[in-house]
């Protein structure tokens, strides 16, 4: 069966987004403890593109969205910051230049912020998926917790959307599901 991405974020209600999030079946990475480790020879570039066995810049890009989505479902980050592709039988290191995902859209509805990632994953910010800010006030970088320690960095347009949401509320912070997140680096 071919992969069908969800509709555009703007066309979905918060209830529809929550239902899609709930329906997504993900592998139980936290239940697997593979003994074999190795190197996947893969890299996720800062712009969200995935590469395999690339010797030169621009080589080895994985261009099939369904394949990237499948690999992304197996991705985790440990406490030391190392990213891994995990299966029941092995754990393979993967180089991640910045964040494993890119947040490409955001929608605010009924006190919640829903994000769409470059992998078509939908994430609702809140206590399980906090927003954090790095950098300095002149060049902040905003990240959203995704799953298993991984994060999504907001791209420029999504960053702009989030700032517009904050400014419409008269603050330099946003709230989602009852949690307030500052948008200025500390």
C-alpha positions as CSV (number, residue, x, y, z in Angstrom):
1,X,0.0,0.0,0.0
2,X,1.5,3.4,-1.0
3,X,2.1,6.0,1.7
4,X,-0.5,8.8,1.8
5,X,0.6,11.9,3.8
6,X,-2.0,13.5,6.1
7,X,-3.9,16.5,4.8
8,X,-2.3,20.0,5.2
9,X,-2.2,21.1,8.9
10,X,-4.4,24.1,8.3
11,X,-7.2,21.8,7.0
12,X,-7.2,19.7,10.2
13,X,-9.0,20.4,13.5
14,X,-7.1,19.8,16.7
15,X,-9.3,16.7,17.3
16,X,-8.4,15.3,13.9
17,X,-4.7,16.0,14.6
18,X,-4.9,14.2,17.9
19,X,-6.7,11.3,16.3
20,X,-3.9,11.0,13.6
21,X,-1.2,11.2,16.3
22,X,-3.0,8.4,18.3
23,X,-3.4,6.2,15.2
24,X,0.2,6.3,14.2
25,X,1.7,3.0,15.2
26,X,5.4,3.3,16.1
27,X,7.9,0.5,16.9
28,X,8.4,0.0,20.7
29,X,12.1,1.2,20.7
30,X,12.1,1.6,24.5
31,X,11.3,-2.2,24.8
32,X,14.2,-3.3,22.6
33,X,17.7,-3.9,23.9
34,X,19.8,-5.1,21.0
35,X,23.3,-6.3,21.8
36,X,24.9,-5.6,18.4
37,X,25.9,-2.0,17.7
38,X,27.5,-0.5,14.6
39,X,27.5,2.4,12.2
40,X,24.6,2.9,9.8
41,X,26.7,5.0,7.5
42,X,23.8,7.5,7.5
43,X,23.6,11.2,8.1
44,X,20.8,13.6,8.6
45,X,21.8,17.1,7.4
46,X,20.9,20.2,9.2
47,X,18.3,20.9,6.5
48,X,16.5,17.6,7.2
49,X,17.8,15.6,4.2
50,X,18.9,12.0,4.8
51,X,22.0,10.5,3.3
52,X,23.4,7.0,3.1
53,X,27.1,6.1,2.5
54,X,27.8,9.5,1.0
55,X,31.5,10.1,0.3
56,X,31.0,13.5,-1.3
57,X,28.6,16.3,-0.4
58,X,25.4,15.8,-2.5
59,X,25.9,12.0,-2.9
60,X,23.7,9.3,-1.5
61,X,20.6,11.3,-0.6
62,X,17.6,9.2,0.3
63,X,14.9,10.8,-1.7
64,X,11.9,8.5,-1.1
65,X,9.7,10.1,1.6
66,X,8.3,6.7,2.7
67,X,11.8,5.4,3.3
68,X,12.8,8.4,5.3
69,X,9.6,8.1,7.3
70,X,10.3,4.4,8.0
71,X,13.9,5.1,9.2
72,X,12.6,8.1,11.3
73,X,10.3,5.7,13.2
74,X,13.4,3.7,14.3
75,X,15.3,6.8,15.5
76,X,16.2,7.6,19.1
77,X,18.8,9.7,20.9
78,X,20.6,8.6,24.1
79,X,21.5,10.7,27.1
80,X,24.9,11.4,25.6
81,X,23.3,12.9,22.5
82,X,24.2,10.1,20.1
83,X,21.4,9.2,17.6
84,X,20.7,5.6,16.8
85,X,18.6,3.6,14.4
86,X,17.2,0.8,16.6
87,X,15.7,-2.6,15.6
88,X,15.2,-5.6,17.9
89,X,18.5,-7.1,16.7
90,X,20.9,-4.1,16.3
91,X,21.5,-0.5,17.1
92,X,23.3,1.5,14.4
93,X,24.7,5.0,15.0
94,X,23.6,7.8,12.7
95,X,25.2,11.2,12.4
96,X,22.8,14.1,13.0
97,X,24.1,17.6,12.1
98,X,21.6,19.5,14.2
99,X,18.2,18.0,14.9
100,X,16.8,14.7,13.6
101,X,13.6,16.4,12.3
102,X,12.5,19.8,10.9
103,X,9.2,21.4,12.0
104,X,7.7,22.7,8.7
105,X,4.3,24.1,9.9
106,X,2.4,25.0,13.0
107,X,-1.2,25.6,13.9
108,X,-2.7,27.0,17.0
109,X,-6.2,25.9,18.1
110,X,-8.0,25.8,21.5
111,X,-4.8,26.6,23.5
112,X,-2.7,24.0,21.7
113,X,0.1,24.1,19.2
114,X,0.3,21.4,16.6
115,X,3.4,20.9,14.4
116,X,3.9,19.1,11.2
117,X,7.4,17.7,10.7
118,X,9.4,17.1,7.4
119,X,8.5,13.4,7.9
120,X,4.7,14.2,8.0
121,X,4.7,13.3,11.7
122,X,2.2,15.5,13.7
123,X,3.2,16.6,17.2
124,X,1.2,18.5,19.7
125,X,3.4,20.6,22.0
126,X,2.9,20.2,25.7
127,X,4.5,18.6,28.7
128,X,5.4,15.4,26.7
129,X,6.6,17.5,23.7
130,X,8.2,20.7,25.2
131,X,9.5,23.5,23.1
132,X,13.0,24.8,24.0
133,X,15.1,27.7,22.8
134,X,18.9,27.7,22.2
135,X,21.3,30.3,20.9
136,X,21.2,34.0,21.8
137,X,18.4,36.7,21.4
138,X,19.8,37.7,18.0
139,X,20.0,34.2,16.6
140,X,17.7,31.9,18.5
141,X,17.0,28.3,17.5
142,X,13.7,26.7,18.6
143,X,13.4,23.0,19.1
144,X,10.4,20.7,19.7
145,X,10.8,17.4,21.5
146,X,9.5,14.6,19.3
147,X,10.0,11.1,20.7
148,X,12.7,8.9,22.2
149,X,15.0,11.9,22.9
150,X,14.8,13.2,19.4
151,X,13.9,16.8,18.5
152,X,12.7,18.9,15.5
153,X,14.2,22.3,14.8
154,X,11.7,24.8,13.6
155,X,12.5,26.0,10.0
156,X,12.4,29.7,9.3
157,X,8.8,29.9,8.2
158,X,7.5,27.9,11.2
159,X,9.7,30.0,13.5
160,X,8.0,33.1,12.0
161,X,4.6,31.6,12.5
162,X,5.3,30.8,16.1
163,X,6.6,34.3,16.7
164,X,3.4,35.7,15.2
165,X,1.4,33.6,17.5
166,X,3.4,34.8,20.5
167,X,3.1,38.5,19.5
168,X,-0.6,38.2,18.9
169,X,-0.9,37.2,22.5
170,X,1.4,40.1,23.5
171,X,4.2,38.0,24.8
172,X,7.5,36.4,23.8
173,X,6.2,33.0,24.9
174,X,3.6,30.5,23.7
175,X,1.4,28.1,25.5
176,X,0.2,24.7,24.5
177,X,-1.9,22.2,26.5
178,X,-1.4,24.4,29.6
179,X,2.4,24.7,29.5
180,X,4.1,28.0,28.7
181,X,7.3,28.0,26.7
182,X,9.5,31.1,26.5
183,X,10.8,32.0,23.0
184,X,13.8,34.0,24.0
185,X,17.0,32.1,25.0
186,X,17.9,32.4,28.6
